[in-house]
Amino acid sequence: ISPFVWLHSNAERNLCALINQIDKEKSIYLKLTQEKENLLREEIEDYLKPLGYEIKHGKVKGTDVDVAIIDRKSSACLCLELKLFIEPAEIREGYERSQELRKGVNQAKTIYGLFQEGDKRLISEVLAINNEYDFLVAVGSRNWIGLSDVQDNDAPIIKVWHLLKKIKETGSLSKVLTWLRKRDYLPTLDQDFSVHSREISCGEWRAT
């Protein structure tokens, strides 16, 4: 077997991707995902607790609160729907991961709807906050936030560690909520990247 195959292969990634494609093995994949979600929640808590933030989670009507980051001093709360999956390597995987992100957005919006309704289980029992808190929901992805068509104005999709570093950098969850609402977490054209066109050809075939 060519050394190129071994040097440029990720055995763990490929095994997990294969398991997720075999119906009778998907329960194993889901178990791995749940274990990773629990570990990620612990990482978030270990990172934010020394900064004075409180971390909550629990079951609510219709879904779960995977992670809630609460700042009691400024009365701010961010509920995160966690998404952990293998970063897509080809078109089919990109489509499937986009569907998972859309599902996460819908789950996050369910939580936001409960907050607006004044749901006692969410507000009093799980989060221990009140209706006057600055409240936002988002999808926190471990490694991929999808393309522009899955981003949502009401439930931003952001990488977890991008978010955590911003919280530490600003020292204010309220400022981070504003940052998310303004969509400033996304790259800006001509500031963070630029677009250039070029002509390509193959025989008589031409394209820009």
Z-matrix of the N, CA and C atoms (Angstrom, degrees):
N
C 1 1.467
C 2 1.525 1 108.69
N 3 1.306 2 116.25 1 135.11
C 4 1.456 3 121.60 2 -178.15
C 5 1.531 4 111.54 3 -57.81
N 6 1.345 5 118.28 4 135.32
C 7 1.470 6 120.84 5 176.26
C 8 1.532 7 112.13 6 -56.94
N 9 1.326 8 116.92 7 -28.11
C 10 1.462 9 120.82 8 179.80
C 11 1.531 10 111.12 9 -58.07
N 12 1.339 11 115.74 10 -37.79
C 13 1.464 12 120.46 11 -179.18
C 14 1.529 13 110.49 12 -63.64
N 15 1.328 14 116.47 13 -42.13
C 16 1.469 15 120.09 14 -178.36
C 17 1.525 16 111.33 15 -73.54
N 18 1.310 17 117.32 16 -41.07
C 19 1.459 18 121.40 17 -176.04
C 20 1.518 19 112.82 18 -68.59
N 21 1.332 20 116.96 19 -28.46
C 22 1.457 21 120.70 20 -174.50
C 23 1.531 22 112.29 21 -113.86
N 24 1.317 23 117.57 22 24.58
C 25 1.462 24 121.82 23 177.23
C 26 1.517 25 110.19 24 -113.47
N 27 1.327 26 116.63 25 145.47
C 28 1.459 27 122.85 26 174.62
C 29 1.518 28 106.54 27 -113.49
N 30 1.319 29 116.27 28 97.19
C 31 1.468 30 121.00 29 -172.32
C 32 1.529 31 112.18 30 -59.76
N 33 1.339 32 117.20 31 -43.11
C 34 1.465 33 120.20 32 -178.76
C 35 1.524 34 110.79 33 -63.53
N 36 1.337 35 116.11 34 -45.63
C 37 1.459 36 120.37 35 179.86
C 38 1.521 37 110.83 36 -60.27
N 39 1.332 38 116.10 37 -46.75
C 40 1.464 39 120.44 38 -177.02
C 41 1.524 40 111.94 39 -65.13
N 42 1.331 41 117.05 40 -37.31
C 43 1.461 42 120.59 41 178.42
C 44 1.532 43 110.28 42 -65.81
N 45 1.329 44 116.80 43 -46.10
C 46 1.468 45 120.43 44 179.72
C 47 1.524 46 111.11 45 -62.74
N 48 1.342 47 116.39 46 -41.15
C 49 1.468 48 120.31 47 179.14
C 50 1.525 49 110.35 48 -62.91
N 51 1.336 50 117.19 49 -39.22
C 52 1.466 51 121.65 50 179.33
C 53 1.521 52 110.92 51 -66.89
N 54 1.332 53 116.62 52 -45.17
C 55 1.467 54 120.92 53 179.64
C 56 1.524 55 111.02 54 -58.22
N 57 1.332 56 115.69 55 -39.02
C 58 1.464 57 120.61 56 -177.84
C 59 1.530 58 112.27 57 -70.60
N 60 1.330 59 117.74 58 -14.04
C 61 1.464 60 121.20 59 -179.97
C 62 1.525 61 112.85 60 -96.49
N 63 1.339 62 116.82 61 -10.18
C 64 1.462 63 121.23 62 -178.30
C 65 1.522 64 108.60 63 -103.13
N 66 1.324 65 117.14 64 116.17
C 67 1.471 66 121.78 65 -172.37
C 68 1.533 67 112.73 66 -52.07
N 69 1.324 68 117.35 67 -47.31
C 70 1.462 69 119.43 68 -174.85
C 71 1.533 70 112.64 69 -73.56
N 72 1.338 71 116.61 70 -10.91
C 73 1.465 72 120.31 71 179.39
C 74 1.538 73 112.41 72 -103.43
N 75 1.341 74 118.01 73 -3.82
C 76 1.463 75 120.17 74 -174.88
C 77 1.522 76 112.70 75 -64.15
N 78 1.328 77 117.06 76 -26.91
C 79 1.467 78 119.56 77 178.28
C 80 1.530 79 110.58 78 -63.12
N 81 1.345 80 115.91 79 -34.32
C 82 1.474 81 120.52 80 177.56
C 83 1.528 82 109.35 81 -66.48
N 84 1.334 83 116.41 82 -43.22
C 85 1.467 84 121.51 83 179.39
C 86 1.527 85 110.47 84 -61.98
N 87 1.339 86 116.42 85 -43.06
C 88 1.456 87 120.61 86 -179.64
C 89 1.531 88 111.48 87 -65.02
N 90 1.336 89 115.77 88 -36.57
C 91 1.457 90 120.10 89 177.54
C 92 1.525 91 110.38 90 -65.36
N 93 1.325 92 116.52 91 -42.50
C 94 1.466 93 120.75 92 177.37
C 95 1.525 94 110.58 93 -61.16
N 96 1.344 95 116.01 94 -42.51
C 97 1.461 96 120.91 95 -179.77
C 98 1.523 97 111.11 96 -62.65
N 99 1.344 98 117.15 97 -42.74
C 100 1.462 99 120.81 98 179.40
C 101 1.522 100 111.16 99 -64.30
N 102 1.338 101 116.34 100 -39.96
C 103 1.464 102 119.71 101 178.39
C 104 1.528 103 110.57 102 -63.51
N 105 1.336 104 116.07 103 -40.61
C 106 1.461 105 120.28 104 179.19
C 107 1.526 106 111.01 105 -67.08
N 108 1.336 107 116.77 106 -36.85
C 109 1.469 108 120.42 107 177.91
C 110 1.523 109 110.76 108 -62.79
N 111 1.333 110 116.63 109 -42.67
C 112 1.461 111 120.40 110 178.47
C 113 1.525 112 111.04 111 -63.19
N 114 1.318 113 116.11 112 -41.25
C 115 1.469 114 120.15 113 178.68
C 116 1.525 115 111.02 114 -65.16
N 117 1.339 116 116.38 115 -40.38
C 118 1.464 117 120.25 116 179.75
C 119 1.532 118 110.49 117 -65.12
N 120 1.333 119 116.94 118 -40.36
C 121 1.457 120 120.06 119 177.41
C 122 1.526 121 110.73 120 -60.12
N 123 1.333 122 116.10 121 -41.31
C 124 1.460 123 120.21 122 178.85
C 125 1.526 124 110.86 123 -65.16
N 126 1.338 125 116.67 124 -38.62
C 127 1.466 126 120.56 125 178.04
C 128 1.529 127 110.62 126 -63.52
N 129 1.333 128 116.21 127 -42.85
C 130 1.463 129 120.81 128 178.95
C 131 1.524 130 110.45 129 -61.15
N 132 1.332 131 115.56 130 -45.07
C 133 1.468 132 120.33 131 -179.12
C 134 1.521 133 111.33 132 -64.40
N 135 1.334 134 117.09 133 -43.62
C 136 1.466 135 121.13 134 179.84
C 137 1.528 136 111.07 135 -62.92
N 138 1.323 137 116.26 136 -33.17
C 139 1.466 138 120.70 137 -177.44
C 140 1.532 139 111.53 138 -78.05
N 141 1.340 140 117.29 139 -38.94
C 142 1.463 141 120.77 140 -171.61
C 143 1.529 142 115.22 141 -94.54
N 144 1.323 143 117.29 142 -27.46
C 145 1.469 144 119.17 143 -177.42
C 146 1.531 145 113.02 144 -57.76
N 147 1.348 146 118.94 145 -43.08
C 148 1.464 147 118.79 146 178.17
C 149 1.525 148 113.15 147 -63.18
N 150 1.345 149 117.27 148 -17.72
C 151 1.462 150 121.59 149 179.20
C 152 1.525 151 111.94 150 -89.14
N 153 1.344 152 116.63 151 -1.01
C 154 1.457 153 120.52 152 176.26
C 155 1.515 154 115.12 153 96.88
N 156 1.328 155 117.61 154 10.00
C 157 1.466 156 120.24 155 -179.71
C 158 1.524 157 110.31 156 -96.05
N 159 1.317 158 114.82 157 152.88
C 160 1.461 159 121.29 158 179.91
C 161 1.528 160 108.69 159 -108.40
N 162 1.320 161 116.54 160 139.29
C 163 1.462 162 121.89 161 -178.78
C 164 1.526 163 109.33 162 -114.40
N 165 1.343 164 115.83 163 129.15
C 166 1.463 165 121.54 164 179.27
C 167 1.528 166 109.74 165 -129.60
N 168 1.318 167 116.58 166 159.66
C 169 1.466 168 121.96 167 172.34
C 170 1.516 169 108.43 168 -160.58
N 171 1.323 170 116.35 169 161.13
C 172 1.461 171 119.31 170 179.54
C 173 1.512 172 112.63 171 164.82
N 174 1.313 173 115.69 172 170.15
C 175 1.460 174 122.19 173 -179.21
C 176 1.525 175 110.21 174 -82.81
N 177 1.323 176 115.29 175 139.32
C 178 1.464 177 121.51 176 174.84
C 179 1.526 178 107.73 177 -134.06
N 180 1.315 179 116.84 178 176.45
C 181 1.460 180 121.11 179 -177.13
C 182 1.528 181 111.48 180 -62.17
N 183 1.326 182 116.76 181 115.54
C 184 1.453 183 121.48 182 174.39
C 185 1.507 184 116.25 183 90.65
N 186 1.339 185 118.79 184 -11.89
C 187 1.461 186 120.60 185 -178.50
C 188 1.528 187 109.32 186 -168.30
N 189 1.337 188 116.87 187 -169.79
C 190 1.462 189 122.98 188 175.74
C 191 1.517 190 109.33 189 -120.97
N 192 1.321 191 116.14 190 149.46
C 193 1.465 192 120.79 191 166.43
C 194 1.524 193 105.57 192 -90.02
N 195 1.332 194 116.53 193 106.10
C 196 1.465 195 119.55 194 -177.47
C 197 1.523 196 111.12 195 -67.29
N 198 1.333 197 115.73 196 -49.48
C 199 1.463 198 121.62 197 178.50
C 200 1.525 199 108.77 198 -148.59
N 201 1.317 200 116.15 199 129.59
C 202 1.464 201 121.05 200 171.59
C 203 1.524 202 107.78 201 -118.08
N 204 1.322 203 116.35 202 125.24
C 205 1.461 204 122.47 203 177.55
C 206 1.527 205 106.89 204 -101.42
N 207 1.332 206 116.84 205 120.13
C 208 1.466 207 121.08 206 -173.05
C 209 1.525 208 110.56 207 -122.17
N 210 1.324 209 114.95 208 131.07
C 211 1.459 210 122.22 209 173.86
C 212 1.532 211 106.96 210 -110.75
N 213 1.313 212 116.69 211 102.99
C 214 1.464 213 121.01 212 -176.93
C 215 1.533 214 111.72 213 -68.10
N 216 1.329 215 117.31 214 -32.32
C 217 1.465 216 120.43 215 -176.81
C 218 1.525 217 112.00 216 -66.52
N 219 1.319 218 117.11 217 -42.47
C 220 1.465 219 120.28 218 -177.66
C 221 1.525 220 112.45 219 -101.64
N 222 1.342 221 117.24 220 4.50
C 223 1.470 222 122.83 221 179.80
C 224 1.531 223 110.98 222 53.99
N 225 1.324 224 115.85 223 57.07
C 226 1.462 225 122.08 224 179.65
C 227 1.522 226 109.39 225 -128.56
N 228 1.338 227 115.72 226 145.43
C 229 1.468 228 120.41 227 -178.57
C 230 1.525 229 109.77 228 -144.59
N 231 1.318 230 115.40 229 131.89
C 232 1.463 231 122.09 230 175.74
C 233 1.517 232 108.75 231 -122.03
N 234 1.343 233 116.61 232 118.99
C 235 1.464 234 121.12 233 176.69
C 236 1.518 235 109.45 234 -97.92
N 237 1.309 236 115.72 235 125.71
C 238 1.465 237 121.85 236 -178.26
C 239 1.518 238 111.22 237 -108.08
N 240 1.323 239 115.84 238 129.71
C 241 1.467 240 122.12 239 167.92
C 242 1.523 241 105.96 240 -93.46
N 243 1.340 242 116.54 241 112.27
C 244 1.463 243 120.44 242 -175.30
C 245 1.525 244 111.20 243 -80.84
N 246 1.332 245 115.71 244 139.94
C 247 1.456 246 121.98 245 175.08
C 248 1.530 247 108.80 246 -130.37
N 249 1.334 248 114.42 247 120.93
C 250 1.456 249 120.44 248 177.69
C 251 1.521 250 108.38 249 -125.09
N 252 1.302 251 116.42 250 113.68
C 253 1.456 252 120.21 251 176.91
C 254 1.520 253 109.20 252 -149.13
N 255 1.304 254 114.87 253 169.51
C 256 1.454 255 120.36 254 178.96
C 257 1.519 256 108.95 255 -73.43
N 258 1.319 257 117.34 256 128.92
C 259 1.463 258 120.60 257 -179.96
C 260 1.525 259 109.88 258 -58.21
N 261 1.331 260 117.86 259 131.57
C 262 1.470 261 120.12 260 -175.58
C 263 1.521 262 112.76 261 -64.68
N 264 1.332 263 114.26 262 142.89
C 265 1.464 264 119.99 263 -179.92
C 266 1.524 265 112.03 264 -116.40
N 267 1.329 266 117.60 265 -10.08
C 268 1.460 267 120.62 266 178.01
C 269 1.522 268 109.73 267 -151.76
N 270 1.334 269 117.12 268 174.63
C 271 1.461 270 122.84 269 -168.82
C 272 1.525 271 112.40 270 -57.59
N 273 1.333 272 118.11 271 -46.60
C 274 1.466 273 120.47 272 -178.64
C 275 1.516 274 110.92 273 -59.41
N 276 1.333 275 116.67 274 -45.98
C 277 1.460 276 120.01 275 179.91
C 278 1.524 277 111.18 276 -64.06
N 279 1.343 278 116.65 277 -37.58
C 280 1.456 279 120.34 278 177.80
C 281 1.511 280 111.48 279 -60.48
N 282 1.329 281 116.56 280 -42.01
C 283 1.465 282 121.14 281 178.59
C 284 1.522 283 110.70 282 -64.67
N 285 1.335 284 116.87 283 -45.30
C 286 1.463 285 120.99 284 -178.43
C 287 1.530 286 111.71 285 -64.59
N 288 1.329 287 116.91 286 -40.78
C 289 1.470 288 120.27 287 179.20
C 290 1.530 289 110.14 288 -67.80
N 291 1.331 290 116.63 289 -35.10
C 292 1.465 291 120.08 290 177.21
C 293 1.526 292 110.27 291 -62.21
N 294 1.337 293 116.23 292 -39.21
C 295 1.457 294 120.24 293 178.23
C 296 1.529 295 110.59 294 -63.63
N 297 1.342 296 116.41 295 -38.82
C 298 1.460 297 120.48 296 178.53
C 299 1.524 298 110.98 297 -65.68
N 300 1.337 299 116.55 298 -39.34
C 301 1.459 300 120.39 299 178.51
C 302 1.530 301 110.69 300 -66.12
N 303 1.349 302 116.46 301 -40.52
C 304 1.466 303 119.60 302 177.40
C 305 1.525 304 111.02 303 -61.64
N 306 1.333 305 115.49 304 -39.21
C 307 1.463 306 120.01 305 176.73
C 308 1.530 307 109.90 306 -61.85
N 309 1.324 308 116.16 307 -41.12
C 310 1.458 309 120.46 308 178.22
C 311 1.516 310 112.14 309 -62.93
N 312 1.336 311 116.58 310 -40.22
C 313 1.467 312 121.07 311 177.47
C 314 1.529 313 109.74 312 -61.00
N 315 1.331 314 116.99 313 -44.55
C 316 1.473 315 120.85 314 -179.83
C 317 1.531 316 111.44 315 -64.18
N 318 1.336 317 115.96 316 -38.91
C 319 1.467 318 119.29 317 178.23
C 320 1.531 319 110.48 318 -65.85
N 321 1.326 320 115.89 319 -40.42
C 322 1.462 321 120.17 320 178.27
C 323 1.526 322 110.69 321 -63.24
N 324 1.334 323 116.17 322 -40.75
C 325 1.465 324 120.26 323 179.31
C 326 1.536 325 111.43 324 -66.49
N 327 1.319 326 116.82 325 -31.30
C 328 1.461 327 120.45 326 175.43
C 329 1.525 328 110.12 327 -61.04
N 330 1.333 329 116.10 328 -43.42
C 331 1.468 330 120.90 329 178.42
C 332 1.526 331 110.58 330 -64.29
N 333 1.333 332 116.39 331 -41.46
C 334 1.467 333 119.88 332 179.10
C 335 1.534 334 110.41 333 -63.41
N 336 1.323 335 116.01 334 -38.46
C 337 1.460 336 120.27 335 177.72
C 338 1.518 337 111.74 336 -62.95
N 339 1.323 338 116.50 337 -39.60
C 340 1.465 339 120.54 338 178.13
C 341 1.532 340 110.80 339 -64.09
N 342 1.334 341 115.83 340 -38.96
C 343 1.466 342 119.52 341 178.57
C 344 1.525 343 110.56 342 -63.65
N 345 1.340 344 116.18 343 -43.75
C 346 1.463 345 120.19 344 -179.98
C 347 1.528 346 111.89 345 -64.22
N 348 1.333 347 115.22 346 -32.95
C 349 1.469 348 119.78 347 179.57
C 350 1.522 349 112.50 348 -78.16
N 351 1.335 350 116.40 349 -10.15
C 352 1.460 351 119.78 350 -177.53
C 353 1.509 352 113.01 351 76.08
N 354 1.354 353 116.82 352 33.19
C 355 1.461 354 121.59 353 -177.42
C 356 1.532 355 111.31 354 -58.74
N 357 1.318 356 116.67 355 121.65
C 358 1.463 357 121.97 356 -175.63
C 359 1.524 358 112.06 357 -64.30
N 360 1.324 359 116.67 358 -41.49
C 361 1.465 360 120.09 359 -178.37
C 362 1.534 361 110.35 360 -59.55
N 363 1.337 362 117.09 361 -47.85
C 364 1.465 363 121.10 362 -179.21
C 365 1.523 364 111.27 363 -67.22
N 366 1.337 365 116.31 364 -54.51
C 367 1.460 366 120.84 365 -169.32
C 368 1.525 367 112.61 366 -73.02
N 369 1.315 368 117.06 367 -48.82
C 370 1.470 369 120.34 368 -173.08
C 371 1.522 370 113.30 369 -89.25
N 372 1.346 371 116.95 370 -42.87
C 373 1.458 372 119.84 371 -171.49
C 374 1.531 373 113.31 372 -87.32
N 375 1.327 374 117.35 373 -45.40
C 376 1.467 375 119.55 374 -177.57
C 377 1.526 376 111.59 375 -83.89
N 378 1.343 377 117.12 376 -49.91
C 379 1.462 378 120.72 377 -173.44
C 380 1.527 379 113.49 378 -94.04
N 381 1.325 380 117.49 379 -27.91
C 382 1.473 381 122.21 380 -176.21
C 383 1.526 382 111.15 381 56.48
N 384 1.350 383 115.27 382 49.41
C 385 1.465 384 121.15 383 177.10
C 386 1.525 385 107.65 384 -123.06
N 387 1.335 386 117.38 385 -166.87
C 388 1.457 387 120.60 386 174.68
C 389 1.528 388 109.57 387 -135.79
N 390 1.317 389 116.82 388 175.96
C 391 1.464 390 121.88 389 -175.13
C 392 1.524 391 114.00 390 -68.11
N 393 1.335 392 117.41 391 -12.47
C 394 1.452 393 120.91 392 -177.99
C 395 1.532 394 112.58 393 -88.13
N 396 1.316 395 116.99 394 -3.72
C 397 1.467 396 120.20 395 178.63
C 398 1.526 397 110.51 396 -66.80
N 399 1.357 398 115.63 397 145.06
C 400 1.461 399 121.29 398 168.90
C 401 1.524 400 105.69 399 -72.47
N 402 1.323 401 117.08 400 114.72
C 403 1.463 402 121.67 401 -168.16
C 404 1.526 403 110.98 402 -124.63
N 405 1.325 404 116.25 403 134.46
C 406 1.467 405 121.18 404 178.27
C 407 1.526 406 108.93 405 -146.72
N 408 1.328 407 115.40 406 149.10
C 409 1.467 408 120.83 407 173.73
C 410 1.526 409 108.75 408 -114.64
N 411 1.330 410 115.72 409 153.35
C 412 1.466 411 121.05 410 178.95
C 413 1.521 412 109.00 411 -155.52
N 414 1.316 413 115.56 412 165.28
C 415 1.459 414 122.04 413 173.73
C 416 1.523 415 107.20 414 -104.80
N 417 1.327 416 115.87 415 123.05
C 418 1.460 417 120.67 416 178.30
C 419 1.521 418 109.81 417 -104.68
N 420 1.325 419 115.93 418 110.05
C 421 1.466 420 120.84 419 -178.82
C 422 1.524 421 110.27 420 -99.83
N 423 1.310 422 115.22 421 142.73
C 424 1.462 423 119.56 422 -179.73
C 425 1.530 424 111.62 423 -69.25
N 426 1.349 425 116.48 424 -38.83
C 427 1.471 426 115.59 425 -171.57
C 428 1.519 427 116.84 426 -142.83
N 429 1.334 428 120.33 427 -7.07
C 430 1.476 429 120.22 428 -177.45
C 431 1.514 430 109.67 429 -153.47
N 432 1.342 431 117.29 430 129.96
C 433 1.472 432 120.31 431 -177.44
C 434 1.515 433 112.33 432 -104.57
N 435 1.327 434 117.91 433 7.77
C 436 1.457 435 120.40 434 177.10
C 437 1.513 436 112.74 435 80.76
N 438 1.322 437 115.34 436 179.77
C 439 1.462 438 121.77 437 177.52
C 440 1.525 439 109.16 438 -88.70
N 441 1.323 440 115.86 439 178.27
C 442 1.467 441 120.41 440 -173.65
C 443 1.527 442 112.92 441 -61.42
N 444 1.335 443 117.44 442 -26.85
C 445 1.466 444 119.27 443 -174.96
C 446 1.527 445 113.27 444 -73.25
N 447 1.331 446 118.88 445 -13.03
C 448 1.467 447 119.99 446 178.17
C 449 1.527 448 112.08 447 -100.25
N 450 1.328 449 117.32 448 -10.57
C 451 1.465 450 119.41 449 177.16
C 452 1.524 451 109.44 450 -65.98
N 453 1.320 452 116.42 451 145.97
C 454 1.459 453 121.50 452 -175.65
C 455 1.526 454 109.81 453 -133.59
N 456 1.320 455 116.91 454 134.70
C 457 1.469 456 121.00 455 -177.99
C 458 1.525 457 112.71 456 -64.07
N 459 1.330 458 117.26 457 -31.48
C 460 1.466 459 120.79 458 -175.93
C 461 1.524 460 113.44 459 -91.73
N 462 1.327 461 117.24 460 -17.93
C 463 1.465 462 121.05 461 -179.76
C 464 1.524 463 108.60 462 -141.94
N 465 1.330 464 117.68 463 83.97
C 466 1.470 465 121.20 464 -177.96
C 467 1.526 466 112.32 465 -57.35
N 468 1.327 467 116.07 466 148.69
C 469 1.470 468 122.07 467 174.25
C 470 1.524 469 107.18 468 -111.06
N 471 1.319 470 116.71 469 120.80
C 472 1.458 471 121.08 470 -174.99
C 473 1.522 472 109.80 471 -141.50
N 474 1.318 473 117.02 472 150.92
C 475 1.459 474 120.25 473 174.17
C 476 1.528 475 109.15 474 -67.99
N 477 1.315 476 115.91 475 138.99
C 478 1.458 477 121.36 476 -175.13
C 479 1.526 478 111.94 477 -57.79
N 480 1.331 479 117.19 478 -47.85
C 481 1.464 480 118.60 479 -175.35
C 482 1.515 481 112.50 480 -75.35
N 483 1.306 482 118.43 481 -24.44
C 484 1.462 483 121.78 482 170.56
C 485 1.530 484 108.71 483 -61.60
N 486 1.318 485 116.06 484 -44.63
C 487 1.463 486 121.93 485 179.55
C 488 1.522 487 111.47 486 -65.29
N 489 1.331 488 116.88 487 -48.45
C 490 1.462 489 120.28 488 -176.07
C 491 1.528 490 111.61 489 -62.51
N 492 1.319 491 116.79 490 -40.65
C 493 1.467 492 119.88 491 179.35
C 494 1.526 493 111.22 492 -66.57
N 495 1.345 494 116.44 493 -33.53
C 496 1.467 495 119.92 494 177.71
C 497 1.524 496 110.32 495 -68.70
N 498 1.330 497 117.27 496 -39.16
C 499 1.465 498 120.74 497 177.33
C 500 1.527 499 110.39 498 -61.02
N 501 1.331 500 115.93 499 -43.93
C 502 1.464 501 119.72 500 179.16
C 503 1.521 502 111.04 501 -67.09
N 504 1.317 503 116.33 502 -40.40
C 505 1.471 504 121.42 503 -178.02
C 506 1.535 505 111.78 504 -64.02
N 507 1.334 506 116.96 505 -44.17
C 508 1.466 507 120.66 506 -177.04
C 509 1.520 508 112.59 507 -82.52
N 510 1.344 509 116.67 508 -29.28
C 511 1.458 510 120.42 509 -176.43
C 512 1.511 511 113.01 510 69.54
N 513 1.345 512 116.24 511 17.79
C 514 1.469 513 119.86 512 -176.99
C 515 1.514 514 109.74 513 -149.62
N 516 1.337 515 116.33 514 118.33
C 517 1.461 516 119.70 515 177.05
C 518 1.526 517 110.62 516 -67.80
N 519 1.330 518 117.43 517 -34.56
C 520 1.467 519 120.85 518 178.92
C 521 1.530 520 111.07 519 -60.66
N 522 1.329 521 116.65 520 -42.38
C 523 1.464 522 120.34 521 178.28
C 524 1.526 523 110.78 522 -64.55
N 525 1.316 524 116.68 523 -36.44
C 526 1.460 525 120.84 524 179.25
C 527 1.530 526 110.50 525 -67.86
N 528 1.327 527 117.71 526 -37.48
C 529 1.463 528 120.54 527 177.46
C 530 1.531 529 110.23 528 -63.04
N 531 1.323 530 117.10 529 -40.58
C 532 1.468 531 121.02 530 176.32
C 533 1.519 532 110.65 531 -64.28
N 534 1.326 533 116.01 532 -41.69
C 535 1.470 534 122.92 533 178.38
C 536 1.530 535 110.50 534 -59.60
N 537 1.320 536 116.73 535 -41.58
C 538 1.460 537 121.13 536 178.56
C 539 1.530 538 111.28 537 -68.92
N 540 1.334 539 116.49 538 -43.65
C 541 1.472 540 119.91 539 -178.89
C 542 1.527 541 111.51 540 -62.93
N 543 1.315 542 116.81 541 -34.88
C 544 1.463 543 121.09 542 179.25
C 545 1.533 544 112.02 543 -79.18
N 546 1.327 545 116.40 544 -6.02
C 547 1.467 546 123.51 545 -178.52
C 548 1.536 547 112.01 546 62.78
N 549 1.317 548 115.19 547 28.85
C 550 1.465 549 119.83 548 179.80
C 551 1.524 550 112.22 549 -75.07
N 552 1.314 551 116.85 550 -6.10
C 553 1.467 552 120.31 551 176.95
C 554 1.529 553 111.51 552 -76.69
N 555 1.340 554 116.37 553 -14.31
C 556 1.460 555 120.68 554 179.60
C 557 1.526 556 110.62 555 -88.83
N 558 1.331 557 117.55 556 150.10
C 559 1.474 558 119.84 557 178.26
C 560 1.520 559 111.53 558 -65.22
N 561 1.336 560 116.28 559 148.37
C 562 1.454 561 122.98 560 -177.24
C 563 1.530 562 110.20 561 -107.95
N 564 1.323 563 115.79 562 132.22
C 565 1.461 564 121.65 563 178.53
C 566 1.521 565 110.47 564 -59.54
N 567 1.336 566 116.05 565 135.62
C 568 1.467 567 125.30 566 179.46
C 569 1.531 568 113.35 567 68.96
N 570 1.325 569 115.80 568 2.66
C 571 1.468 570 119.28 569 173.02
C 572 1.522 571 109.68 570 -115.33
N 573 1.331 572 115.63 571 -51.62
C 574 1.462 573 120.73 572 178.71
C 575 1.530 574 112.35 573 -100.18
N 576 1.312 575 116.74 574 -20.16
C 577 1.462 576 120.32 575 178.94
C 578 1.527 577 108.99 576 -157.81
N 579 1.317 578 116.17 577 164.56
C 580 1.464 579 121.34 578 176.03
C 581 1.523 580 108.46 579 -136.44
N 582 1.317 581 115.39 580 161.25
C 583 1.460 582 121.41 581 -177.64
C 584 1.530 583 108.76 582 -119.40
N 585 1.319 584 116.65 583 130.47
C 586 1.452 585 121.92 584 178.72
C 587 1.525 586 109.48 585 -129.70
N 588 1.306 587 116.99 586 144.13
C 589 1.469 588 121.77 587 178.19
C 590 1.517 589 109.69 588 -103.90
N 591 1.316 590 115.29 589 148.67
C 592 1.467 591 119.83 590 175.21
C 593 1.510 592 109.10 591 -147.86
N 594 1.305 593 115.55 592 153.19
C 595 1.455 594 121.60 593 179.59
C 596 1.526 595 109.81 594 -87.19
N 597 1.323 596 116.41 595 136.45
C 598 1.461 597 121.16 596 174.38
C 599 1.521 598 108.99 597 -128.57
N 600 1.313 599 116.56 598 154.77
C 601 1.457 600 119.44 599 -178.60
C 602 1.520 601 111.26 600 -149.61
N 603 1.313 602 114.29 601 154.97
C 604 1.467 603 121.49 602 174.99
C 605 1.511 604 106.39 603 -148.72
N 606 1.335 605 117.12 604 105.25
C 607 1.464 606 120.26 605 -173.35
C 608 1.514 607 110.04 606 62.32
N 609 1.328 608 116.84 607 -124.92
C 610 1.465 609 120.04 608 179.60
C 611 1.538 610 112.24 609 -88.93
N 612 1.315 611 116.92 610 -2.33
C 613 1.463 612 121.44 611 -177.90
C 614 1.520 613 110.01 612 -83.89
N 615 1.326 614 117.50 613 132.26
C 616 1.471 615 123.08 614 -179.09
C 617 1.528 616 109.48 615 -131.34
N 618 1.314 617 115.84 616 147.61
C 619 1.459 618 120.12 617 176.14
C 620 1.524 619 109.64 618 -158.09
N 621 1.334 620 114.94 619 160.33
C 622 1.462 621 121.10 620 176.28
C 623 1.529 622 107.85 621 -111.24
